[in-house]
Amino acid sequence: MADLVLTNATVLAGRSLPAASTIAIRDGVVAAVGDARATAAAAPGARVFDLGGRTVIPAFHDAHAHVWKMGHLLTTMLDLRGVESVEALVARVAAFRARRPAGSWLLGRGFNEAAMTEGRMPTRADLDRAAPDQPVALTRTCGHIYATNSAALAAAGVTSATTAPVGGEIDHDADGVPTGILRETAMGLVTTVMPPPTDDDYERMITAALRHQLALGITMSACCGVNPQLLAVYRAMDDGGRLPARVTVMPFRRVDGVPDPVPLPARHVSPMLRVDTVKFLADGGLSGATAALSVPYRHATTRGMLRFARAELEALCRESHEAGWRIAIHAIGDVTIDQVLDIYEALGPHPQGLAHRIEHFGLPSAAQLARAAALGVVAVPQSIFLYELGRNFRAYLPDALLPRCYPLRAMIDAGVTVALSSDAPVVENDNPLAGMTAAILRRDRDGEPLLPEQGITAAEALDAYTRGSAVAVGLEGRLGTIARGAWADLTVLSGNPLKTPPEALSGLSVEMTILGGRVVYER
């Protein structure tokens, strides 16, 4: 007997599944999918929703995000996404300083120099004007670069004589003085002297972010790269039944600024929390020109950087692999993709049959795609980058690599499983419908096309945001489909995304989000 029935619906059940109009749910699981006769199985007092022809899809699943960082921006961090000039940024930081306790660290995130009038990052001199007596650390939109002021550098002991750690860079001016820009592992010099959030702070951030995602029809997300304290908070929230949505939490094995690797924690799998995947950052970001390339960037003589020596990364991966963990490695540049594929080939088959992942997979060649397909690697790219960061890609990528920028069509055609995601808060708009639009049209914020021949269909984009993301965490058949026995995680949309023009997809509204048979969001 069903306890929740959705009827008079347009049900997009998933790839190769027939059309339906009614879904019956019992004990959090799909009990039946079919026509109106399924309502006959409803228990007395069951809730029956007549959806009036609205569309039901498997709930969206953001396969790569940073939940607590999203929540930080939703609670106490300064949001700099969309700031249009260095002067506007300085003004925002100064206003933020006036609202924060005296002496506290001023943390912000989201600036993008390519979208700013001056075309440059803020320096310590700029930030000293905004807050001469309090430490400031602003994270670039990519998450791989800090802009800091003099007080923050002093707190970290960074001077002209400081040597950058392996896999990082400290920018200097013509006189050899640090400019305040810290790249990749050099960020750890400052991170380790910041007062960490409390457990209560982390819980507020997680809760705010997951509630935000439920309103977008997302019932499961990933928190890619967490430290031991944050992992303990997630475990406590799960134990106490306080997680608003499902999360895959990926512990870091290497934390910037910490000299030794982080030991493998206990694996944990429950209906709301999965801790069975470890995360590594093998290179930097493409929009900030720190991803490791085989040729120089268009606008510079640099080629980005690898964050690991091959031997160290392989040793940590082997330990994780042999202990039964899935591995997710951030690899964007072509040099890095080769490094990661070499390591996955060296590891051999997973002892539990799990598929390892490559996060972002930004610039793969045809040969690299073939290797990934042969290894069964799951690719986790972000189509929304094409819209929000395409201006950077066109300005920074050399001609030799631009045609390989997030080639979604080629990934699918090569037989690679694709799980679409947002990487929020790297991007401002983490709505999966916006991600679908970007995957189909491949236009940047200026309306400029970016390899439109690499566009995919609406059906393929929806599949990558649902079934593909379920495959990425080992939940194929439980999530990403509407079939008998699957978890009843469903999203009700105002219209059919497969029959809506791509330009209008973001205009569809999420009418209802259902998690495990419970209505957790209604518009």
C-alpha positions in Angstrom: 0.0 0.0 0.0 1.4 3.4 -1.0 1.6 6.3 1.4 2.3 9.0 -1.2 1.0 9.1 -4.8 1.8 11.6 -7.6 -0.8 11.4 -10.3 -1.7 13.3 -13.5 2.0 13.9 -14.1 4.5 13.8 -17.0 7.0 11.3 -15.6 10.5 11.3 -17.1 11.6 8.1 -15.4 15.1 7.9 -16.8 17.0 6.6 -19.8 15.2 3.9 -21.8 12.3 3.8 -19.3 8.7 4.2 -20.6 6.5 7.3 -20.1 4.2 7.2 -17.2 1.6 9.4 -15.4 1.5 8.1 -11.9 4.1 7.3 -9.2 3.2 5.4 -6.0 5.7 5.6 -3.1 5.8 3.4 0.0 8.3 3.7 2.9 10.6 6.1 1.0 10.9 3.8 -2.1 9.1 3.8 -5.4 6.4 1.1 -5.2 4.9 1.5 -8.7 5.2 3.6 -11.8 2.4 3.6 -14.4 -1.0 5.0 -15.1 -3.8 6.2 -12.9 -4.6 2.7 -11.7 -1.6 2.9 -9.4 -3.7 5.1 -7.1 -5.7 2.0 -6.2 -2.7 0.8 -4.2 -2.8 3.8 -2.0 -3.3 3.2 1.7 -6.1 4.9 3.6 -5.0 8.4 4.4 -2.3 8.4 1.8 -1.3 11.8 0.4 -2.3 12.1 -3.3 -0.9 15.0 -5.3 -2.6 15.8 -8.6 0.2 17.5 -10.5 -1.9 18.8 -13.3 0.5 17.7 -16.0 3.6 19.0 -14.4 6.8 17.0 -15.0 8.5 14.6 -12.5 12.1 13.7 -13.0 14.6 11.8 -10.8 15.9 14.4 -8.3 18.9 16.3 -9.4 22.3 15.2 -7.9 25.2 17.7 -7.9 28.1 15.3 -8.2 30.8 17.9 -7.3 30.2 20.8 -5.0 31.6 22.2 -1.8 28.7 22.2 0.6 30.2 24.0 3.6 31.8 26.6 1.4 28.4 27.4 -0.2 27.0 27.6 3.3 29.9 29.9 4.4 28.8 32.4 1.7 25.2 32.0 2.8 26.1 32.8 6.4 29.2 34.8 7.4 31.5 35.1 4.4 31.6 38.1 2.0 30.2 37.2 -1.4 32.3 38.8 -4.1 30.9 36.9 -7.1 30.0 39.5 -9.7 32.1 42.3 -8.4 33.1 44.5 -11.4 36.2 46.3 -10.3 39.0 46.4 -7.8 37.7 49.6 -6.4 34.2 48.1 -5.9 35.9 45.1 -4.2 37.8 47.5 -1.9 34.6 49.3 -1.0 32.8 46.0 -0.3 35.6 44.8 2.0 35.6 48.1 3.9 31.8 47.9 4.4 32.1 44.3 5.5 34.8 45.3 8.0 32.4 47.7 9.6 29.9 44.8 10.2 32.4 42.4 11.6 34.0 42.3 15.1 37.1 44.3 15.6 40.2 42.2 15.1 38.5 39.4 13.3 39.6 37.9 10.0 37.8 39.3 7.0 37.1 36.4 4.6 35.5 36.7 1.2 35.2 34.7 -2.0 34.3 34.9 -5.6 36.3 37.7 -7.4 37.3 37.1 -11.0 39.9 39.5 -12.5 38.7 38.7 -16.0 35.3 40.2 -15.2 36.8 43.3 -13.4 37.5 46.6 -15.1 41.2 46.7 -14.2 41.7 43.1 -15.5 43.9 42.3 -12.5 43.6 40.7 -9.0 43.5 42.9 -5.9 46.9 43.3 -4.2 47.9 43.7 -0.6 48.0 47.5 -1.2 44.4 47.5 -2.3 43.3 45.4 0.6 45.3 47.4 3.1 43.2 50.4 2.1 40.1 48.5 2.9 41.2 47.1 6.2 44.6 48.4 7.4 44.4 46.8 10.8 42.6 43.4 10.3 43.7 40.4 8.3 42.0 39.9 4.9 42.0 36.7 2.9 39.8 36.7 -0.3 39.5 33.5 -2.3 39.4 33.8 -6.1 36.4 32.3 -7.7 38.3 29.2 -8.7 39.2 28.5 -5.0 42.9 28.1 -5.9 44.2 31.6 -5.3 44.2 33.9 -2.2 44.4 37.7 -2.3 45.6 38.8 1.1 46.6 42.0 2.9 49.6 42.9 5.0 48.0 41.9 8.2 47.2 38.4 6.9 50.7 37.9 5.5 52.2 39.1 8.8 50.0 36.6 10.8 51.3 33.9 8.5 54.9 35.0 8.7 55.1 35.5 4.9 58.0 37.8 4.0 60.3 38.4 1.0 62.4 35.5 2.3 59.6 33.0 2.5 59.9 30.0 0.2 56.7 28.7 -1.4 55.8 25.1 -0.6 56.0 22.5 -3.3 53.0 22.9 -5.6 52.5 26.6 -4.8 53.6 30.1 -5.6 54.0 33.4 -3.8 53.7 36.4 -6.2 56.3 39.2 -5.7 56.5 42.7 -7.1 59.6 44.1 -9.0 61.3 44.7 -5.6 60.8 41.1 -4.5 58.0 42.0 -2.0 55.0 39.7 -1.8 52.0 41.2 -3.5 49.5 39.3 -1.4 48.7 36.8 -4.1 49.2 33.2 -3.0 48.6 30.3 -5.4 47.7 26.7 -4.8 49.5 25.1 -1.8 50.9 28.5 -0.8 47.4 29.3 0.4 48.0 26.9 3.2 50.5 29.4 4.7 47.6 31.6 5.6 44.8 29.0 6.0 46.7 27.4 8.9 46.8 30.6 10.9 43.1 31.5 10.4 40.8 30.8 13.4 38.9 27.7 12.2 35.1 27.6 12.2 33.5 26.0 15.3 31.5 22.8 15.0 28.3 24.9 15.3 29.5 27.2 12.6 30.1 24.3 10.3 26.7 22.8 11.0 25.0 26.2 10.2 26.9 26.3 6.9 26.0 22.8 5.9 22.3 23.3 6.8 22.0 26.5 4.9 23.7 25.1 1.8 21.6 21.9 1.7 18.3 23.7 2.2 19.4 26.0 -0.7 20.0 23.0 -2.9 16.6 21.4 -2.0 14.9 24.5 -3.4 16.8 23.7 -6.7 15.5 20.1 -6.8 18.8 18.7 -5.6 18.5 15.9 -3.0 22.1 14.7 -3.1 25.3 16.6 -3.4 29.0 16.2 -2.8 31.3 18.0 -0.4 34.5 17.5 -2.2 37.5 17.8 0.1 37.0 18.1 3.8 39.3 18.1 6.8 38.9 15.8 9.9 37.0 18.4 12.0 34.4 18.9 9.2 34.1 15.2 8.6 33.3 14.7 12.3 30.6 17.4 12.1 29.0 15.6 9.2 29.1 12.3 11.1 27.5 13.9 14.1 24.7 15.5 12.0 24.0 12.1 10.4 24.0 10.3 13.7 21.5 13.0 15.1 19.3 12.9 12.0 20.1 16.6 11.3 21.2 16.4 7.6 18.5 18.1 5.4 19.7 16.2 2.3 21.9 13.4 1.2 25.7 14.1 1.0 28.8 12.3 -0.3 31.6 13.7 1.8 35.1 13.3 0.4 38.0 13.5 2.9 41.2 15.1 1.8 44.4 13.0 2.1 46.5 16.2 1.8 45.5 19.5 3.5 47.4 22.6 2.5 49.7 23.8 5.2 49.8 20.5 7.0 53.1 18.7 6.6 51.9 15.1 6.8 49.2 13.2 4.9 45.8 12.8 6.6 45.2 9.2 7.7 42.3 7.4 6.1 39.2 7.8 8.3 36.6 5.2 8.9 34.4 4.5 5.9 30.8 5.3 6.6 27.7 4.6 4.4 24.2 5.5 5.5 21.1 6.6 3.5 22.0 10.3 4.2 25.8 10.3 4.3 28.4 8.5 2.3 32.1 8.6 3.3 33.7 6.2 0.9 35.6 8.5 -1.6 38.8 10.3 -1.0 39.7 13.5 -2.7 43.0 14.7 -4.2 43.9 18.0 -5.9 46.4 17.2 -8.6 46.6 20.7 -10.3 45.0 24.1 -10.2 42.2 25.9 -11.9 41.7 26.8 -15.6 40.1 30.1 -15.1 42.9 31.2 -12.8 45.6 29.8 -15.1 47.1 27.4 -12.5 46.0 24.1 -14.2 49.0 22.3 -15.5 49.4 22.6 -19.3 51.9 21.2 -21.8 52.2 24.6 -23.4 52.1 28.2 -22.0 48.9 30.0 -21.4 47.8 32.5 -24.0 48.3 35.5 -21.8 51.5 34.5 -19.9 54.7 32.4 -20.1 53.5 30.1 -17.3 52.1 26.6 -17.7 50.3 26.2 -14.4 51.5 23.7 -11.8 51.2 20.1 -10.5 50.5 20.0 -6.8 52.0 16.5 -6.3 55.1 14.7 -7.3 53.9 11.6 -9.2 55.4 9.1 -6.6 53.7 10.8 -3.6 50.3 11.0 -5.3 50.5 7.4 -6.5 51.5 6.1 -3.1 48.6 7.9 -1.4 46.2 6.7 -4.1 47.4 3.1 -3.8 46.9 3.1 0.0 43.4 4.4 -0.5 42.6 2.0 -3.4 43.8 -1.1 -1.5 41.8 0.0 1.5 38.6 -0.1 -0.6 38.1 3.6 -1.2 36.9 5.2 -4.3 39.3 7.9 -5.5 38.3 11.3 -6.9 41.2 13.4 -8.4 40.9 17.0 -9.5 42.7 17.1 -12.9 42.1 19.8 -15.4 45.2 20.4 -17.4 46.4 18.0 -20.1 49.6 17.2 -18.2 47.6 16.4 -15.1 45.2 14.2 -16.8 48.1 12.1 -18.1 49.5 11.9 -14.6 46.2 10.7 -13.2 45.4 8.2 -15.9 48.9 6.8 -15.5 48.2 6.3 -11.8 44.8 4.7 -12.3 46.3 2.3 -14.9 49.1 1.4 -12.4 46.6 0.7 -9.6 44.7 -1.9 -11.6 41.2 -3.1 -10.9 39.5 -1.9 -7.7 39.3 -4.6 -5.1 35.6 -3.8 -4.6 34.9 -3.1 -8.2 34.4 0.7 -7.7 35.0 3.2 -10.5 37.4 5.9 -9.8 36.7 9.5 -10.8 38.4 12.5 -12.5 36.9 15.7 -11.3 36.6 18.5 -13.9 38.5 16.7 -16.7 38.9 20.0 -18.4 41.2 19.5 -21.4 41.2 15.8 -22.4 42.5 14.7 -25.8 40.9 11.9 -27.8 43.6 9.5 -26.7 43.0 10.5 -23.0 39.2 10.0 -23.4 39.9 6.5 -24.9 42.1 5.6 -21.9 39.5 6.9 -19.4 36.8 4.9 -21.1 38.9 1.7 -21.1 39.6 2.2 -17.3 35.9 2.8 -16.5 36.7 6.2 -15.1 33.7 8.5 -14.3 34.2 12.1 -15.6 32.7 14.8 -13.4 32.8 18.1 -15.4 31.0 21.4 -14.9 29.1 22.6 -17.9 28.1 25.8 -16.0 31.8 26.8 -16.2 31.3 27.4 -19.9 28.8 30.2 -19.1 30.3 31.7 -16.0 34.0 31.3 -16.8 34.0 31.1 -20.6 35.5 34.6 -20.9 38.5 33.4 -18.9 38.9 30.3 -21.0 38.8 32.2 -24.3 41.3 34.8 -23.0 43.7 32.4 -21.2 43.7 29.1 -23.2 46.3 28.7 -26.0 45.0 27.8 -29.5 46.4 24.3 -29.2 44.1 23.5 -26.2 41.0 25.6 -26.6 39.3 23.0 -28.9 39.6 20.6 -26.0 37.8 22.7 -23.4 35.3 20.6 -21.5 34.4 18.5 -24.6 31.1 16.9 -23.3 30.1 15.6 -26.7 33.5 13.8 -27.1 33.3 12.4 -23.6 29.9 10.8 -24.2 30.9 9.6 -27.7 34.0 8.0 -26.2 31.9 5.9 -23.9 32.9 7.8 -20.7 30.2 8.1 -18.0 29.6 11.8 -17.4 28.2 13.2 -14.1 27.4 16.9 -14.4 27.9 19.2 -11.5 28.3 22.8 -10.5 31.5 23.0 -8.3 29.5 25.7 -6.3 30.5 28.1 -4.9 33.0 28.5 -7.7 30.0 29.5 -9.8 27.2 31.8 -8.7 24.4 29.8 -10.4 24.3 26.2 -9.2 20.8 25.6 -10.7 21.1 22.3 -12.6 18.7 23.7 -15.2 21.3 26.4 -15.9 23.9 23.7 -16.1 21.8 21.9 -18.7 21.5 25.0 -20.7 25.2 25.5 -20.7 25.8 21.9 -21.7 23.5 22.3 -24.7 24.3 25.8 -26.0 27.9 26.3 -24.8 27.7 30.1 -24.7 29.5 32.2 -22.2 28.1 35.1 -20.3 28.8 37.5 -23.2 26.8 35.2 -25.5 30.0 34.1 -27.3 30.0 30.4 -28.4 32.6 28.1 -27.0 32.9 25.0 -29.2 29.2 24.6 -29.9 30.0 21.4 -31.7 30.7 19.9 -28.2 27.1 20.5 -27.1 25.0 17.6 -25.9 21.2 17.1 -26.0 18.7 18.0 -23.3 18.1 14.3 -22.6 21.9 13.6 -22.3 22.3 16.6 -19.9 19.4 15.5 -17.8 20.8 12.0 -17.7 24.2 13.3 -16.6 22.6 15.3 -13.7 20.7 12.3 -12.5 21.7 8.8 -13.5 25.4 9.7 -14.3 25.8 11.3 -10.9 24.3 8.2 -9.2 26.9 6.1 -11.0 29.6 8.4 -9.8 28.8 7.5 -6.1 27.9 3.9 -6.7 24.1 4.4 -6.4 23.0 3.5 -9.9 19.5 1.9 -9.7 18.9 3.6 -6.3 19.0 7.2 -7.4 18.8 8.8 -10.8 15.9 6.8 -12.0 12.2 6.4 -11.3 11.6 2.7 -11.1 10.2 0.2 -8.7 12.6 -0.3 -5.8 14.5 3.0 -6.4 14.7 5.6 -3.6 11.9 8.0 -3.9 14.0 11.1 -4.6 12.0 13.2 -7.1 11.8 16.7 -8.5 8.6 18.2 -9.8 9.2 20.9 -12.5 6.7 23.4 -13.9 7.4 22.1 -17.4 9.1 19.4 -19.4 12.9 20.1 -19.7 13.1 17.9 -22.8 10.5 20.0 -24.7 11.6 23.4 -23.4 13.9 25.5 -25.6 17.4 25.5 -24.0 17.3 29.3 -23.5 14.1 28.9 -21.4 15.2 26.0 -19.2 16.2 28.2 -16.3 12.8 29.7 -16.4 11.3 26.4 -15.3 10.5 26.4 -11.6 11.0 23.6 -9.1 7.5 23.1 -7.7 8.3 20.3 -5.3 11.3 18.3 -4.0 10.8 14.9 -2.5 13.5 13.1 -0.6 12.9 9.5 0.4 9.2 9.9 -0.1 9.0 13.0 2.0 8.1 16.4 0.6 11.0 18.5 1.7 10.4 21.6 -0.4 7.3 23.1 -2.0 7.2 26.3 -4.0 
